[in-house]
Amino acid sequence: MGNFDIDFGEEAAITNETAQPLLERLKKEGIEPGFITSEIFRDSKFNEQFLSQLPPEEQYQYLKNTSLFETKLKKDNWLSAAGEPNTMFGSETTAPEMTKANGVIIPPESGKAIDINNIKEAGIDPSKILLFRATQPSEQPKPEYYWTSDYFETKKGLTAEMGENDRNTAIILISNLEQISQGGVIKDKNDDNGLPVRLIDLSSYDQKTALGKITP
C-alpha cells in the first residue's frame, strides 16, 4: 500500500469485506481500478464513516466513476502539458481575492478551469467523483475553497498549512465534483496525487451539505 496506512487483522477483514467485491465487479466490467481510488476504498476510516453507510450500488458508482476520473486525469495532465485542447482543462481563469476563515487574505489566483462537460462526454458522472477537504468542524457556513480528489493529502498532509494543533482536530469533508464546481473551479497549483481545485465562487460552504465527514 505504498506510503499509506496498512490495516491488519479484524480491521483489514472488515475493510476488504466492503471494498473487495466492488473492486472485483469493476474488473469484470473491464475497468481497471485507479490506484489511488483503490487505496481510498480500502481505507478503514473511509469505509467505516462513509462507504459502509451507503447502499451497495451507490458504493459501486462512486468507485467506478472516481476510478474512471483518476485514469482520465492522468491522461489529460499529459495531453494538456503537450498542448492538446480536448481535455478536462479549459481556458485560463482567475479566481478572485478571498479571505480565509482565519482572516488571511489570499490574492487572486489563476489556473485552468475544469470543464465538467468534457468529463461528462467521457462517460463519467461528476456527481460520483469524490472530492475531499481537511478543515475545522463548524456549525456555521464558512469558506471552504480548496478541495482535492487525493484523500490521502487531506488525511496525512497539510500540517504545515494548518499547524499541528489544527491538524489534530481537523475533519475531512466529502463532496463530489458536481457539487463543488457549481460556481466554477480552477486547477490549483498544489502538487498532489489527484486533482486539487480552488473554487471561483466565494460563497461560504455549509458543512451540513457534505456527503459525509471523517472525524479524527
JOSUL-V101091 format. One record per residue. RES is the residue in one letter. OMEGA is omega in radians with two decimals (none if undefined). Layout:
RES:OMEGA  RES:OMEGA
//
This chain:
M:3.03  G:-3.10  N:-3.06  F:3.13  D:3.06  I:-3.14  D:3.14  F:2.96  G:-3.03  E:-3.14  E:3.12  A:-3.14  A:3.13  I:3.13  T:-3.12  N:3.12  E:3.12  T:-2.97  A:-2.99  Q:3.10  P:3.11  L:3.14  L:3.12  E:3.10  R:-3.14  L:-3.14  K:3.11  K:3.09  E:3.10  G:-3.14  I:3.12  E:3.13  P:3.06  G:-3.09  F:-3.13  I:3.14  T:3.12  S:3.14  E:3.09  I:-3.06  F:3.06  R:-3.10  D:-3.01  S:-3.13  K:3.10  F:3.11  N:-3.02  E:-2.98  Q:3.13  F:-2.97  L:-3.08  S:3.13  Q:-3.04  L:3.01  P:-3.09  P:-3.11  E:3.10  E:3.05  Q:-3.08  Y:-3.13  Q:3.06  Y:3.12  L:-3.08  K:-3.04  N:3.09  T:3.06  S:3.11  L:3.13  F:3.12  E:3.12  T:-3.14  K:-3.13  L:3.13  K:-3.14  K:-3.07  D:3.05  N:3.12  W:-3.11  L:-3.14  S:3.12  A:3.14  A:3.10  G:3.11  E:-3.03  P:-2.99  N:3.12  T:3.10  M:-3.10  F:-3.09  G:-3.06  S:3.08  E:-3.06  T:-3.13  T:3.02  A:-3.02  P:3.04  E:-3.13  M:3.07  T:3.13  K:-3.10  A:3.14  N:3.09  G:3.14  V:3.14  I:3.09  I:-3.13  P:3.10  P:3.14  E:-3.14  S:3.10  G:3.13  K:3.11  A:3.10  I:-3.09  D:-3.11  I:-3.13  N:3.10  N:3.12  I:3.11  K:-3.14  E:3.09  A:3.11  G:-3.11  I:-3.11  D:-3.12  P:3.13  S:3.13  K:3.02  I:-3.03  L:3.01  L:-3.03  F:3.06  R:3.02  A:-3.07  T:3.05  Q:3.12  P:-3.12  S:3.05  E:-3.12  Q:3.08  P:3.12  K:-3.12  P:3.05  E:-2.89  Y:-3.07  Y:-3.13  W:3.11  T:3.02  S:3.13  D:-3.14  Y:-3.04  F:3.00  E:3.14  T:-3.12  K:-2.99  K:-3.05  G:3.02  L:3.14  T:-3.14  A:-3.13  E:-3.01  M:-3.00  G:-3.03  E:-3.09  N:3.14  D:3.11  R:-3.10  N:-3.10  T:-3.07  A:2.97  I:3.07  I:3.05  L:3.08  I:3.08  S:3.08  N:-3.04  L:-3.13  E:-3.13  Q:-3.05  I:-3.05  S:-3.09  Q:3.13  G:-3.13  G:3.07  V:3.03  I:3.06  K:3.12  D:-3.09  K:3.11  N:-3.08  D:3.09  D:-3.05  N:-3.14  G:3.07  L:3.03  P:-3.12  V:2.97  R:3.10  L:3.04  I:3.11  D:-3.08  L:3.08  S:3.07  S:-3.10  Y:3.10  D:-3.10  Q:3.11  K:-3.13  T:3.14  A:3.08  L:-3.13  G:3.11  K:3.06  I:-3.05  T:-3.12  P:none
//
